[in-house]
């Protein structure tokens, strides 16, 4: 219930962290009539929605989140009317994989184009993909996206609901399979297999989860779905943060930046406010919600002595990803021109590229190297040249490009090696890239900037040990195993990436937490929160 008297530093609710989840959560509840304060440690809001000029003036580089998965179809993008403030581009060619022999695989949003590309390597694989694409697109629309923005059901309830229909049973069967094994089983051509693994594992980074025993989220279907894919925020990823903040302020929300929270105040066993490092304090009548990482929230801001033993045991078992990203950002005089364009000209216009990994063995070797604390011996990375698709991200006639290479947090056991290796690693990436796009010469590269976990874990302290997802996306931490929105402390909520649907730019945790908090406070939601039970019950409707 909203209150009407408003002492200056007293609010109905306080949200810690002005990234995607905090902004979405705050806007929903402010529109519902609550007096909401959003606090942010940094000068600039947005968290991983970061676009900056780090090379030369006018060259916009997205340092963290670059490609956003089906953002414009999310319930929060629609509910908050963000299409009036933020523009997204949907590239026709989503993935490309140039090869050293001059050939290339290119995945289009158009099924026939993609089948033709696969068919140049294996007609059998093209036929297999046609069949699986139809299944995957229906599963994505009717199951995956519905669960993505709903509180997770218990395993028993989920299995019962999905088990009522053939589509649901097929989906359940896929979630119980190891994604890597399914790809190996279905396809015959090595390079086709590699691009599917690359596609479903976010530049090869989450092969740890891809190679796990199963995939409860059903991420495997993302390898075969062409319609629901990645979009590009026009002008840079930060424009989504800008649009969200504009909506939050328009809804009556209050924002304070450069406000480092030192403590969440607990009185009488309830969360009642926050204290800042500069001595200021703010009170919350009804809730405090943290979008920070779990350990920062529960150990640093709350304290282990305030939490029950069983909850601490869960916290102690929570684990983070075992890899980080080495980012290389380029200001270019011209866009990368791949030699494979003679084979398929569309290779020059894709959103995301797999560069340097052409075999399963190469992909697995890199995975094993990182698992064992080594920088991969074979240089292979994800890449893109966003200005080809969105010219507003570079000066007229110029271009930007980036490469993301997976590396461990502490190469050879020493985190400082991330800093020491930057020059050599950047040179190795450029050498490998030129094997595929020889026009990336010293004369073409006008400026470069390396950005590793050594820097970003200090700038965004949420990203413990360089974990961009703020928690491993493993089976024991997703869906019903996620950490949850409610805590043992009344009035204290979690709304960050440890909550379903976990890391990356989904907005899901903020969206779902808004419904949870509104329900707990007896606030009538002005929106229709998505409910997994209702959505999955409709599977039999045809």
Secondary structure, 3 states (H helix, E strand, C coil): CCCCCCCCCEEEEEEECCCHHHHHHHHHHHHCCCCEEEECCCCCCCCCCCEECCCCCCCCEECCCCEEECHHHCHHHHHCCHHHCCCEECCCEEEEEECCCCCEEEEECCHHHHHHHHHCCCHHHHHHHHHHHHHHHHHHHHHHHHHHCCCCCCHHHHHHHHCCCHHHHHHHHHHCCCHHHHHHHHCCCHHHHHHHHHHHCCCCCCHHHHCCCCCCCCHHHHHCCCCCCEEEECCCCHHHHHHHHHHHHHCCCEEECCCCEEEEEEECCEEEEEEECCCCEEEEEEEEEECCCHHHHHHHHHCHHHCCHHHHHHHHHCCCCCCEEEEEEEEECCCCCCHHHHCCHHHHHCCEEEECCCCHHHHHHHHHHHHCCCCCCCCCEEEECHHHHCHHHCCCCCEEEEEEEEECCCHHHCCCHHHHCHHHHHHHHHHHHHHHCCCCCCCCEEEEEEECHHHHHHHCCCCHHHCCCCCCCCHHHCHHHCCCCECCCECEEECCCCCCCCCCCCCHHHHHHHHHHHHHHCCCCCCCCCCHHHHHHHHHHC
